[in-house]
Amino acid sequence: MKKLILILITAILTTATAYALDTEDWYQYNGYSTSHTFSVNFPIDWQSKTYGDEMQGFAPEKSYSDSFFILQEFEGKTLDQIIYFYVNESTELVEIKDIFFSDASDLIAKEAIYLDTDAGKKYSRTIIKRGSLILVLSGRQLENVEDFPIPEEYRETVEAIYDSFKFTDDWHQYIDLEDSFSFIFPSELEIETLSDGVTVLNPDNQEIIFSVFKYPDTELEDAPDEAEGYSEDLDAVEGTFFHGMENALIGTYYNSEAKKSFNRIFVEKAGTSYAISDVNIETNYPRMDYYNQYVIEMVESFEFFDMEAVEKLFTNFPDVTIDHPNRTAINALANREIIAGYPDGTFKPDDEINRAELTKMVVATRLEPDSDEYKNCFSDVRDQWFAPYICYAKEQGWVNGYDDGTFKPNQKITRVESIKVILEVLFEEIEEGEIIEGQTALDIHTDKWYSKYFIFADNRGLLDKQHITLSDEGYNYYPSGNISRKEVAESIYRSIMNFTLSFL
């Protein structure tokens, strides 16, 4: 295991907006394992304590023997092993549940509640699995528990440290809400969801690097036979122990055309069996050996989660149901307070969006402008709710008004106008490019002002085409048509998740 390192640099990004604390000049602790990197911010007047190679603690620079915030690293262990690692004669495990831990991307984690039998009080730890890496953080202070394990005067600071934690590697988490499983994948690869599963592809040649296929109403012992494909015959099956699941299988298959063998891992939950890619057992088959470390991390990260525990975080609005195609984007932005609904609690995803709403949504991904400073920038933008966002965007050169001095905040915005605003705000540079073959928009003309923005967004998968009819000949994007709230939310979310974002 590689040693954690401390780099004392001023934190560029913090989560200070939710706190009265000034975290701008906090230090940043950076840690790394074999495959992943992460960071956490802490006050400059606090001290960092190192406990061996695997644990870092943070406490005020006073004569405290214990740290108020702990970050501990494990590799090659299961979640169950780590959960019970903290159980001893004076510590009992009370509860374990799935929670939604949000940083630059969305993470599902475990919260373990323990009872200190000597003190007679409970406390929590947050356990995050990242492939072969498991990180344990001091959890949030539990309700109705005073001065334990953190003195009241330091609680707000520790909460801010906790919320500053993030992974700094180029991996994302895929969350399947329908079947309640998740895994991580490197950002250089792309996800393709299918009716019977999900694949992780090399975007350049569409080579499948990793996959999870599901077999509904199929017993575990029958799943390996069901997974046989063209030229792929089941050769052997044996039991295995997979992530704490005793009932798991490994199926070995032989491809008669390639004359090579490969493995699949099989697990079962609630009557549905799942086939998961395994690492190569033959040279460069079924994928190049270059990807083996990626596959190891994706396999290690695969976990089922408790749908009840996280579903509420994906159901902020009654009209954005669990099966809505844009639910992840809409709810992720709502959880970060980038978007909001209407007074009746709805989001109205199909409603067309106006210039003020779009500007607010995009600028809110960057900051909350000061309403006292940013106002009166157009004749029709004075001190309304949208004024700070529009005036700040005008100052930055992201939006323009009309010749008559108005902004027309209530005017509906077109599909291509929305693309331009989103890209101007979220990307430092919009490069010229060419339309990728196979992505033909029949009504997009390269001699129009918007072509640069459309091509840039389309080539990076930032456009929402889930509501467009596609065909072999191409599709119509309707550039002059108005755009809906759900489509804007999707494009903003995809832009935030895009690794080329200037502020990530």
C-alpha positions as CSV (number, residue, x, y, z in Angstrom):
1,M,0.0,0.0,0.0
2,K,1.4,3.4,-0.9
3,K,2.0,5.9,1.9
4,L,-0.5,8.7,2.2
5,I,1.1,12.1,1.5
6,L,0.3,15.6,2.8
7,I,0.6,18.5,0.4
8,L,0.0,21.8,2.1
9,I,-1.6,23.9,-0.6
10,T,-4.4,26.4,-0.6
11,A,-7.6,24.6,-1.5
12,I,-8.9,25.8,-4.8
13,L,-12.3,24.4,-4.4
14,T,-14.2,24.1,-1.1
15,T,-17.8,23.4,0.0
16,A,-17.9,26.5,2.1
17,T,-21.1,27.9,0.7
18,A,-23.2,25.9,3.2
19,Y,-21.3,27.2,6.2
20,A,-20.6,30.5,7.9
21,L,-17.0,29.3,8.1
22,D,-14.4,30.9,5.9
23,T,-12.7,27.9,4.2
24,E,-11.1,29.8,1.4
25,D,-7.5,29.6,2.8
26,W,-7.8,26.1,4.2
27,Y,-5.1,23.6,3.5
28,Q,-5.7,20.6,1.3
29,Y,-4.6,17.1,2.3
30,N,-4.0,14.8,-0.7
31,G,-3.9,11.0,-0.4
32,Y,-3.4,8.3,-2.9
33,S,-3.6,4.5,-3.2
34,T,-2.6,2.1,-5.9
35,S,-5.3,3.3,-8.3
36,H,-7.1,6.3,-6.8
37,T,-6.5,9.7,-5.4
38,F,-8.6,11.8,-3.0
39,S,-8.4,15.0,-0.9
40,V,-9.9,16.7,2.1
41,N,-9.6,20.3,3.3
42,F,-8.8,21.4,6.8
43,P,-8.2,24.7,8.7
44,I,-4.7,26.2,8.6
45,D,-4.7,26.4,12.4
46,W,-5.4,22.7,12.7
47,Q,-2.7,20.0,12.7
48,S,-2.5,16.9,10.6
49,K,-1.5,13.7,12.4
50,T,-0.2,10.6,10.6
51,Y,-0.8,7.2,12.1
52,G,1.3,4.7,10.1
53,D,0.8,4.5,6.3
54,E,-3.0,4.1,6.3
55,M,-4.5,6.8,8.6
56,Q,-4.6,10.5,8.8
57,G,-6.1,12.5,11.6
58,F,-6.9,16.2,12.0
59,A,-7.3,18.2,15.2
60,P,-6.9,21.8,16.5
61,E,-3.4,22.8,17.4
62,K,-3.9,22.2,21.0
63,S,-2.9,19.4,23.4
64,Y,-5.4,17.0,22.0
65,S,-4.3,13.4,22.0
66,D,-7.1,12.3,19.7
67,S,-8.1,13.6,16.3
68,F,-11.5,15.0,15.7
69,F,-11.6,13.8,12.0
70,I,-10.1,10.6,10.8
71,L,-9.4,9.4,7.3
72,Q,-8.3,5.7,7.1
73,E,-7.4,3.7,4.1
74,F,-7.7,-0.1,3.4
75,E,-6.9,-2.1,0.4
76,G,-7.8,-5.8,-0.4
77,K,-10.5,-6.0,2.2
78,T,-14.3,-6.5,1.9
79,L,-16.8,-4.0,3.3
80,D,-17.9,-6.5,6.0
81,Q,-14.3,-6.8,7.2
82,I,-14.0,-3.1,7.5
83,I,-17.3,-2.6,9.2
84,Y,-16.4,-5.1,11.9
85,F,-12.8,-3.9,12.1
86,Y,-14.0,-1.3,14.6
87,V,-16.0,-3.7,16.8
88,N,-14.2,-4.6,20.1
89,E,-14.9,-5.0,23.8
90,S,-16.0,-1.4,24.2
91,T,-17.5,-0.8,20.8
92,E,-20.7,-2.4,19.4
93,L,-22.1,-2.2,15.9
94,V,-25.6,-0.8,16.1
95,E,-26.7,-0.3,12.5
96,I,-25.4,-0.3,8.9
97,K,-27.2,1.5,6.1
98,D,-26.6,2.9,2.6
99,I,-26.3,6.6,2.2
100,F,-25.8,9.0,-0.6
101,F,-22.4,10.8,-0.3
102,S,-22.0,13.6,-2.8
103,D,-18.8,15.3,-3.9
104,A,-17.8,16.3,-7.5
105,S,-19.6,13.2,-8.5
106,D,-22.3,11.1,-6.8
107,L,-21.3,8.3,-4.5
108,I,-23.2,5.6,-2.6
109,A,-21.5,4.8,0.7
110,K,-22.2,3.0,3.9
111,E,-22.9,4.6,7.2
112,A,-22.0,2.4,10.2
113,I,-23.4,3.4,13.6
114,Y,-21.4,2.2,16.6
115,L,-22.0,2.4,20.4
116,D,-19.2,3.3,22.7
117,T,-20.2,1.2,25.7
118,D,-17.9,3.1,28.1
119,A,-19.4,6.5,27.2
120,G,-22.9,5.1,26.6
121,K,-23.1,7.2,23.4
122,K,-23.3,6.5,19.6
123,Y,-21.2,7.7,16.8
124,S,-20.9,7.1,13.1
125,R,-18.3,6.3,10.4
126,T,-18.7,6.7,6.6
127,I,-17.3,3.8,4.6
128,I,-16.7,4.4,0.9
129,K,-15.6,1.7,-1.5
130,R,-13.6,2.8,-4.6
131,G,-12.6,-0.4,-6.4
132,S,-10.0,-2.2,-4.4
133,L,-9.7,0.9,-2.1
134,I,-11.9,1.4,1.0
135,L,-11.8,4.7,2.8
136,V,-13.3,5.3,6.2
137,L,-14.2,8.8,7.3
138,S,-15.3,10.0,10.7
139,G,-19.0,10.3,10.1
140,R,-21.4,13.2,10.7
141,Q,-22.4,14.0,14.2
142,L,-25.5,12.1,15.2
143,E,-28.6,13.9,16.2
144,N,-29.4,14.1,19.9
145,V,-25.8,13.2,20.8
146,E,-24.0,16.1,22.4
147,D,-20.3,16.6,22.7
148,F,-19.4,13.1,21.5
149,P,-17.2,12.2,19.9
150,I,-16.6,15.9,18.9
151,P,-16.9,18.8,21.3
152,E,-19.7,21.2,20.3
153,E,-17.4,24.1,19.6
154,Y,-15.7,22.1,16.8
155,R,-18.7,20.4,15.3
156,E,-19.3,22.9,12.5
157,T,-15.6,22.7,11.5
158,V,-15.6,19.0,11.4
159,E,-18.8,19.0,9.3
160,A,-17.0,21.3,6.8
161,I,-14.0,19.0,6.6
162,Y,-16.3,16.0,6.1
163,D,-18.1,17.8,3.2
164,S,-14.9,18.8,1.5
165,F,-13.9,15.2,0.9
166,K,-13.7,14.2,-2.8
167,F,-12.0,11.8,-5.1
168,T,-9.6,13.6,-7.5
169,D,-9.0,10.7,-9.9
170,D,-10.6,10.3,-13.3
171,W,-13.2,7.7,-12.3
172,H,-17.0,8.0,-12.2
173,Q,-19.6,5.9,-10.4
174,Y,-22.4,4.3,-12.4
175,I,-25.6,3.9,-10.4
176,D,-28.4,1.6,-11.7
177,L,-31.5,2.7,-9.9
178,E,-33.7,0.0,-11.5
179,D,-31.6,-2.9,-10.3
180,S,-29.9,-1.3,-7.3
181,F,-26.3,-1.9,-8.2
182,S,-23.3,0.4,-8.8
183,F,-19.7,0.3,-10.0
184,I,-17.0,2.7,-10.9
185,F,-15.4,3.2,-14.4
186,P,-12.6,5.4,-15.8
187,S,-13.7,8.7,-17.4
188,E,-11.8,7.9,-20.6
189,L,-14.3,5.1,-21.3
190,E,-18.1,5.5,-22.0
191,I,-21.2,3.9,-20.7
192,E,-23.9,2.3,-22.9
193,T,-27.1,1.2,-21.2
194,L,-29.0,-1.6,-22.8
195,S,-32.3,-3.3,-22.1
196,D,-30.6,-6.3,-20.6
197,G,-27.6,-4.6,-18.9
198,V,-24.8,-2.0,-19.3
199,T,-21.5,-2.0,-21.1
200,V,-18.4,0.1,-20.6
201,L,-16.8,0.9,-24.0
202,N,-13.6,2.3,-25.5
203,P,-15.2,5.3,-27.3
204,D,-12.7,5.2,-30.2
205,N,-13.4,1.6,-31.4
206,Q,-16.4,0.6,-29.3
207,E,-14.6,-2.3,-27.8
208,I,-16.4,-3.7,-24.7
209,I,-14.1,-3.4,-21.7
210,F,-16.5,-4.3,-19.0
211,S,-20.2,-5.4,-18.8
212,V,-23.0,-6.3,-16.5
213,F,-25.8,-8.3,-18.0
214,K,-29.0,-9.3,-16.2
215,Y,-31.2,-12.4,-16.4
216,P,-34.6,-11.8,-14.8
217,D,-36.4,-14.7,-13.2
218,T,-33.3,-16.9,-13.5
219,E,-31.8,-18.9,-10.7
220,L,-28.1,-18.5,-10.1
221,E,-27.2,-22.0,-11.1
222,D,-29.0,-21.6,-14.5
223,A,-27.5,-18.2,-15.3
224,P,-24.1,-19.5,-16.8
225,D,-26.1,-21.5,-19.4
226,E,-28.2,-18.5,-20.2
227,A,-25.1,-16.5,-20.8
228,E,-23.9,-18.7,-23.6
229,G,-23.6,-16.7,-26.9
230,Y,-22.7,-17.2,-30.5
231,S,-19.5,-19.3,-30.7
232,E,-19.3,-19.1,-26.9
233,D,-19.8,-22.4,-25.1
234,L,-19.9,-22.9,-21.3
235,D,-16.8,-25.0,-20.4
236,A,-16.9,-25.1,-16.6
237,V,-18.6,-23.6,-13.5
238,E,-17.4,-23.4,-9.9
239,G,-18.4,-21.6,-6.8
240,T,-16.6,-18.5,-5.5
241,F,-16.8,-15.9,-2.7
242,F,-17.6,-12.5,-4.2
243,H,-17.8,-9.4,-2.0
244,G,-19.2,-11.2,0.9
245,M,-21.7,-13.1,-1.2
246,E,-21.2,-16.8,-0.6
247,N,-23.5,-17.8,-3.4
248,A,-21.5,-16.7,-6.4
249,L,-20.2,-18.6,-9.4
250,I,-17.5,-18.3,-12.0
251,G,-18.3,-19.6,-15.5
252,T,-15.5,-20.3,-17.9
253,Y,-16.4,-20.0,-21.6
254,Y,-14.6,-21.1,-24.8
255,N,-14.9,-19.1,-28.0
256,S,-14.6,-21.5,-30.9
257,E,-13.8,-18.8,-33.4
258,A,-11.1,-17.1,-31.3
259,K,-10.0,-20.4,-29.8
260,K,-9.6,-18.7,-26.4
261,S,-11.3,-18.9,-23.0
262,F,-12.7,-16.2,-20.7
263,N,-14.5,-15.9,-17.4
264,R,-17.7,-14.4,-16.2
265,I,-18.8,-13.9,-12.5
266,F,-22.4,-14.6,-11.6
267,V,-24.4,-13.3,-8.7
268,E,-28.1,-13.2,-7.8
269,K,-30.4,-10.8,-6.1
270,A,-34.2,-10.9,-5.7
271,G,-34.7,-13.6,-8.4
272,T,-32.5,-11.9,-11.0
273,S,-29.0,-13.2,-11.9
274,Y,-26.2,-11.0,-13.2
275,A,-23.2,-11.8,-15.3
276,I,-20.1,-9.6,-14.6
277,S,-17.0,-9.3,-16.7
278,D,-13.8,-10.8,-15.2
279,V,-10.2,-10.1,-15.9
280,N,-8.5,-11.9,-18.8
281,I,-7.3,-15.5,-18.4
282,E,-5.9,-15.5,-21.9
283,T,-3.4,-13.0,-23.4
284,N,-5.3,-10.0,-24.8
285,Y,-8.6,-11.7,-24.8
286,P,-11.5,-10.9,-24.7
287,R,-9.9,-7.4,-24.4
288,M,-6.4,-6.0,-24.5
289,D,-4.4,-6.8,-21.4
290,Y,-3.8,-3.0,-21.1
291,Y,-7.3,-2.8,-19.5
292,N,-6.8,-5.5,-16.9
293,Q,-6.2,-3.1,-14.0
294,Y,-9.3,-1.1,-15.0
295,V,-11.4,-4.3,-15.0
296,I,-10.0,-5.3,-11.6
297,E,-11.2,-2.0,-10.2
298,M,-14.6,-2.2,-11.9
299,V,-15.1,-5.7,-10.6
300,E,-14.0,-4.8,-7.1
301,S,-16.3,-1.8,-7.0
302,F,-19.5,-3.7,-8.0
303,E,-22.0,-3.6,-5.2
304,F,-25.7,-4.0,-4.6
305,F,-27.3,-1.3,-2.5
306,D,-30.5,-0.7,-0.5
307,M,-32.9,1.0,-2.9
308,E,-35.0,2.4,-0.1
309,A,-32.1,4.2,1.4
310,V,-31.1,6.1,-1.6
311,E,-34.3,6.4,-3.7
312,K,-35.5,9.5,-1.9
313,L,-32.4,11.3,-3.1
314,F,-33.5,10.7,-6.7
315,T,-37.1,11.7,-6.1
316,N,-36.9,15.4,-5.3
317,F,-40.0,16.1,-7.4
318,P,-43.3,14.1,-7.7
319,D,-43.3,14.7,-11.5
320,V,-39.8,13.3,-11.9
321,T,-40.5,9.6,-11.2
322,I,-37.9,6.9,-10.7
323,D,-38.3,5.8,-14.3
324,H,-38.0,9.2,-15.8
325,P,-35.1,9.2,-18.4
326,N,-33.7,12.5,-16.9
327,R,-34.1,11.6,-13.3
328,T,-30.4,11.3,-12.5
329,A,-29.5,14.7,-14.0
330,I,-32.5,16.5,-12.5
331,N,-32.1,15.1,-9.0
332,A,-28.3,15.4,-8.9
333,L,-28.7,19.2,-9.7
334,A,-31.5,19.5,-7.2
335,N,-29.4,17.9,-4.5
336,R,-26.6,20.5,-5.2
337,E,-29.2,23.3,-5.2
338,I,-28.4,24.2,-8.8
339,I,-32.0,23.8,-9.8
340,A,-35.2,24.2,-7.9
341,G,-38.9,23.4,-8.5
342,Y,-42.0,25.4,-8.3
343,P,-44.0,26.4,-5.1
344,D,-46.2,23.4,-5.6
345,G,-43.2,21.1,-5.3
346,T,-43.1,20.1,-9.0
347,F,-40.3,20.5,-11.5
348,K,-42.4,20.6,-14.6
349,P,-39.7,18.8,-16.7
350,D,-41.6,19.2,-20.0
351,D,-42.1,23.0,-19.7
352,E,-40.1,25.2,-22.0
353,I,-37.4,27.2,-20.3
354,N,-36.9,31.0,-20.5
355,R,-33.7,33.1,-20.7
356,A,-33.8,33.9,-17.0
357,E,-34.3,30.4,-15.8
358,L,-31.5,29.0,-18.0
359,T,-29.0,31.7,-16.9
360,K,-29.8,31.0,-13.3
361,M,-29.3,27.3,-13.6
362,V,-26.0,27.5,-15.4
363,V,-24.4,30.3,-13.3
364,A,-25.5,28.4,-10.1
365,T,-23.1,25.6,-11.1
366,R,-20.2,28.1,-10.6
367,L,-21.3,30.3,-7.7
368,E,-24.1,32.3,-6.0
369,P,-23.6,36.0,-7.1
370,D,-24.1,38.7,-4.5
371,S,-27.6,40.2,-5.0
372,D,-26.5,43.5,-3.6
373,E,-23.7,43.8,-6.1
374,Y,-25.2,42.3,-9.2
375,K,-28.4,44.1,-10.2
376,N,-29.8,46.8,-12.6
377,C,-27.8,45.5,-15.6
378,F,-30.6,45.7,-18.2
379,S,-33.7,47.9,-18.3
380,D,-35.8,44.8,-17.5
381,V,-33.4,43.2,-15.1
382,R,-33.5,45.2,-11.8
383,D,-33.6,43.4,-8.5
384,Q,-35.7,40.3,-9.4
385,W,-34.7,36.8,-8.2
386,F,-32.8,36.3,-11.4
387,A,-31.0,39.6,-11.5
388,P,-27.7,38.5,-9.7
389,Y,-27.3,35.6,-12.2
390,I,-28.0,37.5,-15.3
391,C,-25.9,40.5,-14.2
392,Y,-23.0,38.3,-13.2
393,A,-23.2,36.4,-16.5
394,K,-23.2,39.7,-18.4
395,E,-20.1,40.9,-16.6
396,Q,-18.3,37.7,-17.5
397,G,-19.4,38.0,-21.2
398,W,-21.5,34.9,-21.1
399,V,-24.8,36.5,-22.1
400,N,-25.8,39.6,-24.1
401,G,-28.9,41.7,-24.3
402,Y,-30.8,43.3,-27.1
403,D,-30.2,46.6,-29.0
404,D,-33.0,48.2,-27.0
405,G,-31.2,47.6,-23.7
406,T,-33.4,44.7,-22.6
407,F,-32.5,41.1,-21.8
408,K,-36.1,39.7,-22.2
409,P,-35.8,37.4,-19.2
410,N,-39.2,35.8,-19.8
411,Q,-38.6,35.0,-23.4
412,K,-38.3,31.3,-24.3
413,I,-34.8,30.2,-25.3
414,T,-34.0,28.1,-28.4
415,R,-32.2,24.8,-28.3
416,V,-29.0,26.2,-29.9
417,E,-29.1,29.3,-27.8
418,S,-29.1,27.2,-24.7
419,I,-26.1,25.2,-25.9
420,K,-24.1,28.4,-26.4
421,V,-24.9,29.7,-22.9
422,I,-24.1,26.4,-21.2
423,L,-20.8,26.0,-23.0
424,E,-19.8,29.7,-22.5
425,V,-20.3,29.3,-18.7
426,L,-18.9,25.9,-18.1
427,F,-16.0,25.6,-20.6
428,E,-13.0,27.8,-20.9
429,E,-12.5,27.2,-24.6
430,I,-14.9,26.0,-27.3
431,E,-12.8,24.4,-29.9
432,E,-13.7,24.2,-33.6
433,G,-14.4,20.6,-34.7
434,E,-16.0,18.4,-37.3
435,I,-19.2,16.3,-36.9
436,I,-18.3,12.8,-35.9
437,E,-19.4,10.2,-38.5
438,G,-22.7,8.6,-37.5
439,Q,-24.0,11.6,-35.6
440,T,-25.8,13.3,-38.4
441,A,-28.2,16.1,-37.5
442,L,-30.0,16.7,-40.7
443,D,-31.1,20.2,-39.9
444,I,-27.8,21.5,-38.5
445,H,-25.9,23.6,-41.0
446,T,-22.1,24.2,-40.6
447,D,-22.4,27.8,-42.0
448,K,-24.6,28.9,-39.1
449,W,-23.4,30.8,-36.0
450,Y,-24.3,27.9,-33.7
451,S,-22.5,25.1,-35.6
452,K,-19.3,25.4,-33.5
453,Y,-21.3,25.1,-30.2
454,F,-23.5,22.3,-31.5
455,I,-20.6,20.2,-32.8
456,F,-18.5,20.7,-29.6
457,A,-21.4,19.6,-27.4
458,D,-22.5,16.7,-29.7
459,N,-19.0,15.3,-30.0
460,R,-18.7,15.2,-26.2
461,G,-22.1,13.6,-25.6
462,L,-23.5,16.7,-23.8
463,L,-26.8,16.8,-25.8
464,D,-29.9,15.1,-24.6
465,K,-31.2,12.9,-27.5
466,Q,-33.4,10.7,-25.4
467,H,-36.5,12.6,-26.6
468,I,-35.5,12.7,-30.3
469,T,-36.4,10.2,-32.9
470,L,-33.2,8.7,-34.4
471,S,-32.9,6.8,-37.6
472,D,-30.2,5.3,-39.9
473,E,-30.4,8.5,-42.1
474,G,-29.9,10.8,-39.1
475,Y,-32.2,13.0,-37.0
476,N,-33.7,16.4,-36.7
477,Y,-32.5,18.5,-33.8
478,Y,-34.8,21.5,-34.5
479,P,-32.3,24.2,-33.6
480,S,-34.8,27.0,-33.6
481,G,-37.3,25.2,-31.4
482,N,-37.6,25.9,-27.7
483,I,-35.9,23.7,-25.2
484,S,-37.4,22.0,-22.2
485,R,-36.3,22.1,-18.6
486,K,-35.5,18.4,-18.5
487,E,-33.2,18.7,-21.6
488,V,-31.3,21.7,-20.1
489,A,-30.9,19.9,-16.8
490,E,-29.4,16.9,-18.7
491,S,-27.0,19.0,-20.7
492,I,-25.8,20.9,-17.6
493,Y,-25.3,17.6,-15.7
494,R,-23.4,16.0,-18.5
495,S,-21.2,19.1,-18.8
496,I,-20.4,19.0,-15.1
497,M,-19.5,15.3,-15.3
498,N,-17.3,16.0,-18.4
499,F,-13.6,15.8,-17.5
500,T,-12.8,18.9,-19.6
501,L,-14.7,21.2,-17.2
502,S,-12.4,24.2,-16.5
503,F,-13.2,24.3,-12.8
504,L,-13.0,20.6,-11.9
